[in-house]
Amino acid sequence: MIGYPTLVLGTLVAYLRASDETRPFVKGAFGIGILGECGALSGAVHATQSGVSMLAGVVA
């Protein structure tokens, strides 16, 4: 449960220190962080790792 407060605090600090041009990237990173914390990215990570492992087996 420590992940959410850390994510919010880190994003707030990054947002306040960012310039106007880079703030959209901070917002996007926050969105990706929330998806990662709630587990929505687990399937994508698993599929990517499986695909890389399969390709490594074919190449080797």
N, CA and C of each residue as an Amber inpcrd file, in Angstrom:
protein
   180
   0.8190000  -1.1920000   0.0000000   0.0000000   0.0000000   0.0000000
   0.8660000   1.2610000   0.0000000   2.1570000   1.0730000   0.1060000
   3.0580000   2.2280000   0.1410000   3.2560000   2.8190000  -1.2580000
   2.8890000   2.0690000  -2.2820000   3.1360000   2.5160000  -3.6490000
   2.3260000   3.7270000  -4.0690000   1.0420000   3.7580000  -3.7130000
   0.1890000   4.8680000  -4.1440000   0.6230000   6.2150000  -3.5580000
   0.8350000   6.3100000  -2.2350000   1.2810000   7.6120000  -1.7040000
   2.6240000   8.0580000  -2.2800000   3.5250000   7.1200000  -2.4770000
   4.8270000   7.4490000  -3.0530000   4.6670000   7.9350000  -4.4860000
   3.8050000   7.2730000  -5.2480000   3.5490000   7.6680000  -6.6320000
   2.9560000   9.0740000  -6.6950000   1.9820000   9.3440000  -5.8450000
   1.3330000  10.6580000  -5.8450000   2.3130000  11.7430000  -5.4120000
   3.0690000  11.4970000  -4.3550000   4.0260000  12.4920000  -3.8770000
   5.1230000  12.7460000  -4.9150000   5.6440000  11.6800000  -5.5100000
   6.6750000  11.8340000  -6.5380000   6.1680000  12.5830000  -7.7520000
   4.9380000  12.2960000  -8.1490000   4.3520000  12.9890000  -9.2990000
   4.1260000  14.4620000  -8.9910000   3.6650000  14.7510000  -7.7900000
   3.4410000  16.1410000  -7.4040000   4.7470000  16.9340000  -7.4310000
   5.8000000  16.3610000  -6.8790000   7.1010000  17.0400000  -6.8810000
   7.6080000  17.2210000  -8.3150000   7.4970000  16.1660000  -9.1320000
   7.9520000  16.2590000 -10.5240000   7.1340000  17.2910000 -11.2970000
   5.8330000  17.3300000 -11.0550000   4.9660000  18.2790000 -11.7530000
   5.3300000  19.7170000 -11.3880000   5.5790000  19.9540000 -10.1120000
   5.9160000  21.3120000  -9.6750000   7.2800000  21.7590000 -10.1880000
   8.1950000  20.8220000 -10.3730000   9.5330000  21.1750000 -10.8580000
   9.6110000  21.2130000 -12.3830000   8.6310000  20.6420000 -13.0520000
   8.6610000  20.5460000 -14.5150000   8.3170000  21.8870000 -15.1550000
   8.8110000  22.0520000 -16.3680000   8.4480000  23.2440000 -17.1370000
   7.0980000  23.0060000 -17.8110000   6.5600000  24.0400000 -18.3960000
   5.2670000  23.9120000 -19.0780000   5.3190000  22.8960000 -20.2130000
   6.4820000  22.7720000 -20.8540000   6.6140000  21.8430000 -21.9780000
   6.6550000  20.3840000 -21.5210000   7.1680000  20.1240000 -20.3210000
   7.3350000  18.7320000 -19.8820000   6.2260000  18.2470000 -18.9550000
   5.3330000  19.1160000 -18.5450000   4.2560000  18.6850000 -17.6400000
   3.3430000  17.6270000 -18.2500000   3.0370000  17.6580000 -19.5510000
   2.2270000  16.5650000 -20.1110000   2.8980000  15.1930000 -19.9630000
   4.2240000  15.1550000 -20.0220000   4.9230000  13.8890000 -19.8470000
   4.8010000  13.3960000 -18.4090000   4.8160000  14.3210000 -17.4540000
   4.6470000  13.9490000 -16.0450000   3.2510000  13.3660000 -15.8370000
   2.2520000  13.9850000 -16.4560000   0.8850000  13.4720000 -16.3430000
   0.7790000  12.0740000 -16.9500000   1.4170000  11.8600000 -18.0940000
   1.3990000  10.5420000 -18.7260000   2.0990000   9.4980000 -17.8820000
   3.2160000   9.8700000 -17.2820000   3.9380000   8.9400000 -16.4130000
   3.1050000   8.5870000 -15.1920000   2.3620000   9.5540000 -14.6710000
   1.4800000   9.2840000 -13.5390000   0.4000000   8.2760000 -13.9340000
  -0.1720000   8.4610000 -15.1160000  -1.1900000   7.5130000 -15.5930000
  -0.6430000   6.1110000 -15.7430000   0.5570000   5.9900000 -16.2830000
   1.1890000   4.6790000 -16.4180000   1.4800000   4.0910000 -15.0400000
   1.8980000   4.9430000 -14.1070000   2.1500000   4.4800000 -12.7400000
   0.8990000   3.9480000 -12.0700000  -0.2200000   4.6310000 -12.2600000
  -1.4900000   4.1570000 -11.6880000  -1.8760000   2.8160000 -12.3050000
  -1.7300000   2.6910000 -13.6220000  -2.0450000   1.4130000 -14.2730000
  -1.1490000   0.2970000 -13.7480000   0.1000000   0.6120000 -13.5060000
   1.0180000  -0.3840000 -12.9650000   0.6780000  -0.7720000 -11.5430000
   0.3000000   0.1940000 -10.7270000  -0.0390000  -0.0760000  -9.3310000
  -1.3030000  -0.9280000  -9.2190000  -2.2720000  -0.6980000 -10.0820000
  -3.5230000  -1.4530000  -9.9790000  -3.4510000  -2.7930000 -10.7070000
  -2.3360000  -3.0820000 -11.3520000  -2.1490000  -4.3830000 -11.9780000
  -2.6050000  -4.4590000 -13.4190000  -3.0310000  -3.3550000 -13.9930000
  -3.5310000  -3.3770000 -15.3670000  -2.4320000  -3.6670000 -16.3840000
  -1.1840000  -3.4160000 -16.0250000  -0.0820000  -3.6430000 -16.9590000
   0.5280000  -5.0340000 -16.8270000   0.0780000  -5.8140000 -15.8590000
   0.6720000  -7.1360000 -15.6320000   0.5490000  -8.0350000 -16.8600000
  -0.5940000  -8.0080000 -17.5070000  -0.7880000  -8.8330000 -18.6960000
   0.1240000  -8.4180000 -19.8300000   0.3020000  -7.1250000 -20.0190000
   1.1840000  -6.6360000 -21.0810000   2.6300000  -7.0190000 -20.7960000
   3.0470000  -6.9140000 -19.5550000   4.4180000  -7.2800000 -19.1910000
   4.6220000  -8.7750000 -19.3790000   3.6600000  -9.5710000 -18.9620000
   3.7680000 -11.0280000 -19.1090000   3.8330000 -11.4200000 -20.5860000
   2.9880000 -10.8270000 -21.4020000   2.9780000 -11.1470000 -22.8320000
   4.2900000 -10.7430000 -23.4910000   4.8120000  -9.5900000 -23.1100000
   6.0820000  -9.1270000 -23.6780000   7.2190000 -10.0540000 -23.2920000
   7.2660000 -10.4520000 -22.0260000   8.3260000 -11.3490000 -21.5680000
   8.2180000 -12.7080000 -22.2470000   7.0020000 -13.1980000 -22.4420000
   6.8130000 -14.4800000 -23.1200000   7.2770000 -14.4000000 -24.5680000
   6.9390000 -13.2980000 -25.2280000   7.3480000 -13.1230000 -26.6180000
   8.8480000 -13.0300000 -26.7680000   9.4970000 -12.3250000 -25.8660000
  10.9540000 -12.1980000 -25.9140000  11.6020000 -13.5470000 -25.6390000
  11.0730000 -14.2930000 -24.6840000  11.6190000 -15.6160000 -24.3740000
  11.4760000 -16.5540000 -25.5700000  10.3350000 -16.4790000 -26.2490000
  10.1130000 -17.3290000 -27.4110000  11.0910000 -16.9590000 -28.5280000
  11.2810000 -15.6670000 -28.7630000  12.2200000 -15.2330000 -29.7970000
  13.6480000 -15.6390000 -29.4540000  14.0040000 -15.5730000 -28.1920000
  15.3510000 -15.9700000 -27.7790000  15.5650000 -17.4580000 -28.0320000
  14.5290000 -18.2590000 -27.8330000  14.6350000 -19.6910000 -28.0930000
  14.7690000 -19.9980000 -29.5700000  14.1060000 -19.2250000 -30.4150000
  14.1760000 -19.4310000 -31.8600000  15.5510000 -19.0310000 -32.3890000
  16.0910000 -17.9290000 -31.8760000  17.3800000 -17.4240000 -32.3430000
  18.5190000 -18.3190000 -31.8770000  18.4200000 -18.8410000 -30.6630000
  19.5110000 -19.6450000 -30.0920000  19.5760000 -21.0010000 -30.6690000
